[in-house]
């Protein structure tokens, strides 16, 4: 993620909106463990994670349009959050 955002930052294409979306998804990412682990709000955490996933997808597409390697570097993060969503939903359903 860091390298991807750096590649976007140093590109010669307009990047402000892409980095704004990236910043918002970082804030969502920061808050998810608070909702999940501290508050144990599993359903809310899953919904939050779906919104996070959408923000990551938007950032990934925007990064790809600016720098193809930056877009590709975001894919493992997107896959990881997909897996986290699966686990989050499973925990909600089992409780």
C-alpha positions as CSV (number, residue, x, y, z in Angstrom):
1,X,0.0,0.0,0.0
2,X,2.8,2.4,0.9
3,X,4.7,1.7,-2.3
4,X,1.5,2.0,-4.3
5,X,0.6,5.4,-2.8
6,X,4.2,6.6,-3.4
7,X,4.1,5.6,-7.1
8,X,0.8,7.5,-7.4
9,X,2.3,10.5,-5.6
10,X,5.4,10.7,-7.8
11,X,3.5,10.2,-11.1
12,X,3.0,13.1,-13.4
13,X,-0.8,12.5,-13.6
14,X,-3.4,14.2,-11.4
15,X,-3.6,12.1,-8.2
16,X,-5.3,14.2,-5.5
17,X,-8.7,12.4,-5.7
18,X,-7.0,9.0,-5.7
19,X,-5.0,9.8,-2.6
20,X,-8.1,11.3,-0.9
21,X,-9.9,8.0,-1.4
22,X,-6.8,6.2,-0.2
23,X,-6.8,8.3,3.0
24,X,-10.5,7.6,3.7
25,X,-9.9,3.9,3.3
26,X,-7.0,4.1,5.7
27,X,-9.3,5.7,8.3
28,X,-11.9,3.0,7.7
29,X,-9.1,0.4,8.1
30,X,-8.0,2.0,11.3
31,X,-11.4,1.9,12.9
32,X,-12.5,-1.6,11.9
33,X,-10.5,-3.4,14.7
34,X,-12.0,-1.0,17.2
35,X,-15.5,-2.0,16.2
36,X,-14.7,-5.7,15.8
37,X,-12.4,-6.4,18.8
38,X,-13.1,-3.7,21.3
39,X,-16.9,-3.2,20.8
40,X,-17.5,-6.8,19.5
41,X,-20.1,-5.3,17.1
42,X,-19.8,-8.1,14.6
43,X,-22.6,-7.2,12.2
44,X,-21.7,-3.5,12.2
45,X,-18.0,-4.5,11.7
46,X,-19.0,-6.6,8.7
47,X,-21.0,-3.7,7.1
48,X,-18.0,-1.4,7.8
49,X,-15.7,-3.9,6.2
50,X,-17.9,-4.0,3.1
51,X,-17.6,-0.2,2.8
52,X,-13.9,-0.5,3.4
53,X,-13.7,-3.1,0.6
54,X,-15.5,-0.7,-1.8
55,X,-13.2,2.1,-0.9
56,X,-10.2,-0.1,-1.5
57,X,-11.6,-1.2,-4.8
58,X,-12.1,2.5,-5.8
59,X,-8.6,3.4,-4.7
60,X,-7.2,0.4,-6.6
61,X,-9.0,1.4,-9.8
62,X,-7.9,5.0,-9.5
63,X,-4.3,4.0,-8.7
64,X,-4.3,1.6,-11.7
65,X,-5.4,4.5,-14.0
66,X,-2.5,6.6,-12.7
67,X,0.1,3.9,-12.4
68,X,-0.5,0.2,-13.4
69,X,2.1,-1.1,-10.9
70,X,0.4,0.9,-8.1
71,X,-2.9,-0.7,-9.0
72,X,-1.4,-4.2,-9.0
73,X,0.2,-3.6,-5.6
74,X,-3.2,-2.9,-4.1
75,X,-4.6,-6.3,-5.1
76,X,-3.2,-8.3,-2.2
77,X,-4.7,-5.8,0.2
78,X,-8.1,-6.2,-1.5
79,X,-7.8,-10.0,-1.3
80,X,-6.8,-9.8,2.4
81,X,-9.8,-7.6,3.2
82,X,-12.0,-10.1,1.3
83,X,-10.8,-12.9,3.5
84,X,-11.2,-10.7,6.6
85,X,-14.8,-10.1,5.5
86,X,-15.4,-13.8,5.2
87,X,-14.0,-14.4,8.7
88,X,-16.0,-11.5,10.1
89,X,-19.3,-12.7,8.7
90,X,-18.6,-16.3,9.9
91,X,-17.9,-15.0,13.4
92,X,-21.2,-13.0,13.3
93,X,-23.2,-16.0,12.1
94,X,-21.6,-18.3,14.7
95,X,-22.4,-16.0,17.6
